[in-house]
Amino acid sequence: MPDLSLENSCQGHVIGIDEAGRGPWAGPVTITALWLNPHAYDSLPDDINDSKKIKPDRRACLASVLQMPPHLSCTMSKDVHDIDQHGVVQTTLMAMAEAAKGVIDLMAKAGIDGPTHVLIDGPLLPKQMPCPSTAVIRGDSRSLSIAGASIIAKHSRDVIMQGLDLDWPKYGWRQNKGYGTRQHQQALASYGVSPHHRRSFAPIKRLMATSLGDHKA
């Protein structure tokens, strides 16, 4: 289970960052930066964990709690246009820097001063971070701030995919969240590519190339 060891080892305020949706074939990638107020550490729910290990209903409840004062967070989603233009990894890293700045700005408005350090899930660090940062492998299972960010990001993206599913129900995004499940692959074969599919992803590229070849034939 994640804890506050990494947070307590840093000087000053600590922001955790994680993402949801780097792997799916459709929909946005969503990034959350989260500052947990140290004065409220003792009142945090005791089941904050890697978002993938939490059931959706509970994840929604935790996301709501973590987004309420005295904690501060910034969540942003980058759509397929950004992903196809810059690549999903670069898009994610740029958004992490933006989200970190968003939380730092919120902290400044709230009169919370002092040095800030960012803990980021994974092996990569954005180049344009507004403050010192540390990449944390398996961070969502080690840092409570990163785990909290993962919960908010995952829940926020799931809500987006449920909304997209209302307009594009054939692809089953409410269930598969845009991942390349067999049902999703079958729907793509039957109905083709939607505006929300990532055309830069190899499976979508192959499908579009095959469709173009069939059309020419």
N, C-alpha and C positions, 0 to 999 in steps of 0.2 A: 504493500500500500504506500502511496506517496505520503510524504510528511513535509515538515518545514525546515529540515536540516539545511538544505541549500539556501533557503531564504535567510536563515539565521547566520549563515556563514558569510553573507554579503554585507558590505557597509551601506547604510542608507536604505532607501525604498527599493522594493523588488517587484518587477512586473514579469508575469509569465505569459508566454505566447505559444499558441498551437494553431494548427489548421485542420480543416476537414474537407475532403473531396479532391485530393490530388489525383487519385486513381480512376475515378469514374469516367465513362465515355461521354457523359452529358451533364449539363448544369455547371454552376459556378464552383470555384474554390473559395472557401470561407475561412477567414483568419480572425482570431480573437486575441487581444492583449488584455490582461487582467491584473489589476493591483488589489490584493487583499489587504484590507486595513489591519495592521497589527493589533490595534486596540480591540478588534473583533475576532481575533484568532480563536479565542476560547469558545465562541458561539457558532463556529462553523459546523455544518453537518459532518458527522463522522464517517459518511460513506462516499466522500469525494474521491474519485478514482479515474483511471483511464476511461474515457467516454464509451469506448467499445465494450467495456465490462459492465455497463449499467443499462438496465432496461429502459426503453423509450419513455414510459410514463414518469419514472423516477428521474430520468435525465432532464425532462422538461421542468420538473419541480426544482431540481438543483440549479438549472440554468436561471430560473426566475429569481431564486434566492441570491445567487452570485452576482446578478446584475443590479441588485438593489443596494442603496447606500447602507453602510459607509464604504462599501467597495466601489471601485471605479473600473469601467471596462470600455473597450472600443472594438466593435465587430464590423468587418467589411467583407463584402463578397465581390469577387472579380469574375465577370462573365466570360463566355466562350470567345468573345472578340479579343479580350486581353490575352487569354490563354493561347489562342491560335496565333496571335501576333508576337508574343514574347516567349512562349513556352510556359508550361505549367509551373516548373520549378522557379524560373525567374519571376514570373507573375506572383507566386507565393512569397518569395523573398522581398520583393518590392512592397507588397501589401503588409508584410510583417513590420517593416520600417515605418510605414504610414500608421499602422495601428499603434505601435509603440509611441509615436509622436502624439497620436490622439489622446492616449492616456496621460502622457506627461503634460499636455495642455490642460486636460481636465484637473489634474492634480494642482497645477499652478493656479487655475481659477478658484480652486477650493482652499488656496493658501497653504498647500502642502509643499514645503521647500526641502532642499537638501539633495545630496547626490542620489542618483537612481541607477540601478543595474537591471538588465533584462536577461531572463533565462528563456532560451528558445529550444523547443523540442526538436531533436534531430541533430545531424552532423554539420549543418551548414549555417553560416551567419550572413545576413544581408550586409551589403557594403555600405549602405547609407543609414545605418542605425544612429539615432540621435544621442546615444549614451553608451557606455561600456556594456558589453553583452557576452554571454557564455552559451555555447551550444551544448545541449545536454542529451546524450543518447538515451533513449527510452525515458525521456523527461516526464511523460505523463504518468509513469509509474514510480517516479522519484520525487517530483516537486508538486506540492499542493497547488501552487499558483498555475503551473502548466496544466495540471489535471483539470483545474477549474476552467481554464481557458479552453481546453479540449471539449469539455461538456457544453459550454456556451456555443462554440463553433459548430459542433456536431448537431446540436438541437436547432440552431439557426439555419443551417443548410438543409436539414430535413424538412423544416417548414417551407423553405423555398421550393424544394423538390415536390412537396405535396401540392403547392400552388401551381407549379408547372404541369403537374399531372392532371389538373382540372381541364387544361386546354389541350393536352396531348396524352389522353388516357391510354392510347394504344401501346405505349412503350412500358407501362407498368412502373413509372418512376416512384409512385407512392410506396411500392414494395422494394424495388431494387435500387432506389436512390441514384440511378444513372450508371450503376456498375454494369459490367458486361456479362450479366447472367444469361443463361440459355434462353429464357423467355425474352429478354431484351434483344438478343441476337436474332431470334426468330421474328420479332416485330420489325427490326431493321431490315431484314430480308424481305418482309412483306410490304412495308410501307415506306422504306427509304429513310433518308437522313432528315432530321428536323433542324430548325434554326438553332436549337439548343445543344446540338451535338458538336463535339470538339473535332473539327475537321483536321487538325494537326495530329491527332492520335492515329497510330498505325491501323487499328481495325477499321476506323471510319474512313481513312484514306483508301484502304483496300476496297471497301464496299463501294465507295464513290467511283474508283477507277474501274471496277467491274461493271457498275451500272452504266458508266460512260461508254465502255467497250460494247456492251449489249446494245446501247442506243445506236452507236455507229453501225453495228452489224445489221 
